Amino acid sequence: MGNSLVNSPVVEAIEKFGSEAKERRVFVGLSGGIDSQSLLHALVSIASKYQIELTAAHLNHQQSKHADSWEKHCRETCAVLNVEFITHRLRVTHTSTAGKESTLRDLRYSWFQSLVGKADIFVTAHHLDDHVETVLLRLVRGSGVRGLRGIPSCRSMGKGILRRPFLDIWRKDIAAYAKFYGLSWIEDHSNSDEAHDRNFVRHKVITQLRVRWPGCAQSIARSVDHLMSADRLLDGVGAQDMSTMYQNANECRFANFGKIDVAQFNALDIERRNNVLRFWIKSVRFEAPGYRRLSELCRQLLSVNLDSKIRIVFGDFEFRRYRNYLYLLPKQRKPIRAVPMVWRANGSCEMPQTGVRIIACHGEGIGLKASHFTDDDVLIGSYSRSVALRLHRNGRTRTLRNLFQENGIPPWERWRLPVLFLGDNPICVPSIGLVPDFAARKGENGLEIVLEESL
């Protein structure tokens, strides 16, 4: 090896990552094991060059008597490397080994996700051996093409991105890097416990495969490359199908990922319907559910009539049907009846129960006439079928229900849209319309009422 690791796969991978993460904040998942210690060390070596702000994140699972000493080791490592260190402790009680594995993984990534902000990157030290193990595990669990691709090198994580810079590197290359630089790391003896599925695959299955076929891991990795190629082809078909049925959901007032025409969707065969849904979900950076759950959604869309309403939730997103369209949405809030609020019609007003912010924008001849609000407060109410407004001078008085239907406002948004009252009179539904008698005329000071989603 000599006295340099210039051509090390680790160095090459971290340089490539650094150029992509320039001037960004990067969180490192640090367990204290050889893989994450090597990743942290390699990132420190390029942080200044690429102006990367590093933070190490250690999750203390409290599942081992050594957990506190591992946390201490990680903290001391970061102190030596001058890296910001944050830690979090879990409290988990679970009797099933398999169930506990899943619970810990979900809690771990939930905490990781809570750390990253917009444009932040969270990195983990998964490598090619992990990749191969994952493929074998998913093979015996009956995964499809996408599942058999193994561990993704990049995916969305909350407001940020999850990256795995070492995913094309073998464990032995990381070990060579760690030994060359004299790194110290912890050994988690639970990694040899074959009650865990991954450990069983690592120590029993792959070991036996390598005895019979020494190059099996490389062959599996090549198969993954072929599957990724097939997946790209499926994405191409999905994009083509989506282009014929996708529309922007301009009638929606809040966050959404568009809609597709149900009749055109149902005209496809089942494989292409599933593929369209996967492509759509993937295009907005969510993780697609399994074949069975998507097939159930397809079945419901085929079996119900035009007026039927469908809602199927998958983690942080959901599908809803309204009229002849299927909508993809962030997971929606549970409808509640918001408590009326008093507002001075100035600046902004937060409505935490509905997650809506109301903003008054001043301008000439726009929106509501400002002089109406010099002495009186505005009452902000919520959707009620009995509320009625006349939005055109020569038009009829229409109930909110009628107005929402005429404007195509989907049912799941209606309860969130505020109604502005002056005294007992409803005068405006922002984004829908206002009563003409309260409108600003040319040359008059006006208030344009704008809605924003708040956290």
N, C-alpha and C positions, 0 to 999 in steps of 0.2 A: 504493500500500500504506500510505502514511502512516508514522507513527512507532509503530505498534502492530500486533501480530499477534493481537489478542484473538479474532478470528473465524477464525483460521487452522485448517484441518482438522487440522494437527499438534497445535495447542494443545487443540482439542476432544477429539481421540483420547487424548491423554496425560492429560487431566483425567479422562476416563471410566475409563481404566485405573487411575489413582491411587486413585480411590474404591473400586475393586474389590480393590486390592492393599494396602489400608491396614494398617499395622503388620506388614508381612511383609518377608522378605528377598528381594531381587530381584537376579538376575544378568543382566548385559547382554552379549550377544555383540558384541564390539567388534573390527571388522576395521580400522577407521581410515578407511573410505570415507565418502562423504557421508551415506549412509543411517544407518549405525550411529553416526556422530558426532552427527547430529541427534537420534537416539533418546536417546543418553546425555545430551546437553545438555538435552533436554526433560524427562527424568526427574529430573535434578538440580534443575530449577526447581520441581518439585512434591514432592521427597523429604521436605522438612521438614514441609510442610503435611499430608502423609498418613503421616508417621512411617515412611517406607520406608528400609530399610537397603540401600544400593546397593553392588554389586561389579561391576567390569568384567572380563570374561574374554576374553583375546586368545589365539588359537591361531596359533602361528608354524608354517606348513606347510613352510617351508624349500624352497619350490618356485621361488622367485625370488631373484635377486641382491639385490633390495631388501628382502627379508623382515626382516632385522634392523633396517633403518631404519624400517620400518613398525611394528615392535614398539616401537622407541624413541619414535616419534611418539605411539603409544597410551599409553605409560607417562607421557610428559610431559603429555599432555592430561589424564589422570587426576590427576596431581599438581596441575595448575592448578585443576581442579574439586574437588579434595579428595575423590576417590573411590578406594576400595580397588581395587588392580589386581593381577590374577593372570595368569600366562601359562604356556603349555606348548608344547614343541617336538616336532614329529613327525619321524620318519624313515621316508620312504616311497620304495620303489623299484618302479616299474611302467612297462611299456613301452606299453601300450594307453592312448590318451587317454581313451576312454570309461570304461575300467576304472579309470583313475586318478581320474577325477572321482567315481565311485561310492565308491572306497576312501577318498578324502579326506573325502567327505561323511559316510560311516559313522564314520570315526575322529573327526571333528569332533563329531558328536552324541554319540558314546560318551564323549568327555571332558566335554562339557557335562553329560551325565547324571550323571557321577560327582561333580559339584559340588553338585548340589541335594539338600537334605534334605527331610524331611516338611514340607509346606506352603510350601516355597520356590517361587519363580517364576523361570523363565529366559525372557528376552525376546530376540527377534531383530527386525531391522528390515525384514523382507519387506513389500513394498507391493503396490498393485493392479497395477502393471505386471508384477511378478514373478508375480502370480496369473494374469494373462492368458497370459504366456509358458508357465507350467506347464500350463495347460489345453490349449494348442496342442500342446505336447510329448506330453502324455498322449493326445491325440486321435489323433496319428499312430502311437502305440504300442498303440492298441486298448483303452484303458481303458474301464471301465463307468461307470455313473452315479456311484458314489462317487469313482472316480478323477478323473472330469471335473469334480468340484467344485473341483479345484485344491488350493491350500494351505490346510490347516485353520487357523483363527484360534486354536484352543486344542486341546491334546491332553496326555495324560499324558507325563511324562518321568521315568522311574525313580520316586523317592519324591515328586517334585514335579510341576510343571505347566510346559509350554511355551506361551508366549503370544506373539502377534504384533500389537501395538497399532496398527501402521501399515497393516494389510492392506486397509483400505477407503480408503487415501489414494494418490493418484497420485504418481509420481516427481517431477513438476514442482512439486507442493505442498511436498514435502520440500526440494527445491532452493531454493525461495523462502524457506523458513524458515532454511536454512543461510546463504544470502546476506544475509538481513536481520540476522542476529546475527553476521555476519562470522566464521563458523566456518572452520577450516582442516581440510582432509582430504587423504587420499592418493588418487592415481589409479593403479589397478592396470591396466596396459596389457594384461594377459591377457584383460581383459573385452572387448577388441576382436578377440580371436583366434577366428575363425569355425570353427576346427576343433572347438571346444566346441559341443555341440548348442544350449545355451541362447543363446549369443552369435549363432549362426546364425539362430535364430528371432527374436531381438531386432533384429538389424541387417539381415537380408535379408527374412525372411517378413513380420514386422509392418510394416516400412517399406513394402513393396510393397502390403500390404493397406490401409494408410492412404492411399496414393496413390489407390487405386481407391475405397475406402470410408473416408473420413476419420473417421467415428465408429465404426469397427469394434471398437476396444478396449472402448468403452462397451457396444456390443452384445454382445460376448463376456461381459463382466461381468454383463449382464442374464441371459444364457443360464445362467450359473453360478448365479444366484439361482433360476432355474426348476429347475435340477438339484437344488439344495439343498432346494427344496420337494418335489420328487419323492422325494428321499432321506428326508425326514421322513415321507412317506407310507409308504415301505418300512419305516421303523422302527416305524411304527404296526402294520403287518401282522406284522412280526417279533415285536413285543411280544405281540400277540394269540396268535400261534402258540406262543410260548414259554410263555405262561400255562397252556396245556393239557398241556404235557409236562415242564415244569421241576420239579425237586425239590431240596431241600437234601440234600447228601450227608452226613448225620449219622453214617454209619458210618466216614467218614474221620476220622483223628486229626490230620491236618496240613492246611496251607493248600490250599484248593480253591475253585472257583467254581461248585459245584453239578453237577448231572447232568440229562440228559434221557432220556426213554424212547425207546429205539431203534425199537421197533415203531411208535409214534406218529409219530416223525420220518420213518421210511421211507414212511408213508402219504401224506405230502405230495408234491407234484410237485417236480421238480428245482429250479425257480426258487425256490420257497418254502423248500426245504431249504437252499439256498445262503444265502438271505436270513436264515433263522433263525440259521445259524452266524455270519454277519457281525454280526447284531444282538447275539448273545450275547458275541462277542469285544469288540465296541465297548462294551457295557454295563459291562465290567470294565476298560475303558480301555487295551486293547491295540489294535494296528493290525492290521486284518484282511488276510490274504494275498489274492492274486488269485483270479479265478474258477476257473482251471484247478486250482489246488491244493485249493480247497474242493470242487470237483466230484470230484476223486480220492478225498477222504475220504468223500463221499457214496456213491461207487461201491463203496468197500470195505465200508461199512456195509450195503449192499444185497446184496453178493455172498458174505458170510461167514456161517457158522452161529452159533448162540447162544453157543457156548463159545469162539469165536475171540477172540483178544486183538489189539487194534489200538493202535498208538502212532504218532502223527504229530506231529512237532515243528515249530512255527512260531516261530522266534526265541526270545523269552522265555517262551513258553507252549506247551502241548501238549494234544492230545486223547488220551484213553485209553478203551478199552472194557473193561468188566468186567460179566459176566453180561449183562443186557439193558439196560445203561445206557451212555451216552457221557458221560465226565467232562471238564470243562475245568479245567486245572491250571496253576500256574506250572511252568516247566521243571523237571523232576525231576532229582535227583542221580543219578549213576551208582552202582548198588549196589556196596558193598564189604563185606567181612567186618570188622566193627569189632573192634579189640583189646580184650579184657576189661579193665575198670578196677576198682580198689578204691575204695570210698566209705565214709565214716564214718556215712552216713545222717543227716547234719546239714547244714543249709543247702542248697546246690545243687551240682550236678556237671555240667560241660560234657562233651559227647561230640562233639568236632569232626568226627569221621569221618562221623557220621550227621546232624549239624546239629541235635541235640536237647539240651535242657537238662532235667535231672531236679531237681525241687525237693521238699524234704520240708517239709510244712506240719503243724505241731503242733496237736493238738486232743484233746478228750476223747472216747473211744469211737469214733474214726474210723481207718480204714486199718489199718496194721500196728501191733502192740503194741510200744511204744517200748523196753520193757525187754529185748527180744530183741537189741537192738543196743548195749547198754552196753559189752560187752567184745569183740564180734566185728565185723569189717568186713563190708560187703556187697560181693559181687562182681557187677558189672554186665556181663552178657553180651549176645549178640545172637541173632537168630532161628536156630534149628536145629530141623529136623523131628523129631529124636530126643528133644528136651526134652518132658517131659510133666508135667502138673499136675492135681490134683483140686481144683476150685474150690468144690465143694459137699460137705458131710459125707457125704451118702448117695449122692453121684453117682459117676460113673465117672472114672477118670483119663483125661485127654484130651491128645493131643499138641498142640503149638502150631499145627500145620497144621490140625487139627480145630477148635481154638478160633478161629483166625482165620477159617476158612470159616464157622463157625456165627455169628460176629459180623459177617460180611460185610466184613471188612477187605480192601481191594483189594490185590492182589499187590505193587504198587509201594511200599506203605507198610510191609509186613511186616518187611523187613530193618532198618528204622529203629526199630522198637519194641524197647526194652530188656527184658531179663529179669533180675530180681533173684534172686541166690542167697545163701543163708546156709549156709556150708560147701559141701557138694555138692548141697544141696537147692534146687531152684527154688521160690521162695515167692511171687512176684508178677510179673505183667505189667501195668505201669501202664496204666490206661484199659481193661483187660480184666477183671482180677480178681486175687484173692489166695487163698492156701491158708488155709482156716478156722482151722487150728491156730495160725497166726501173726497172727490178727486181734485187734485191740483190742476188749475188751468194754466195756459200759457202766461208766463211772467210771474206766477205765484210760487212761493217757496213750497217745495214738496218733500215728502218722505217716501222713498222706495223701500219697501220691506223685503229683505232678503233672508233666505233660510240657509243655514249651514248645519251639517252634522257635527256634533261635538262628541267627545269621548265619554 
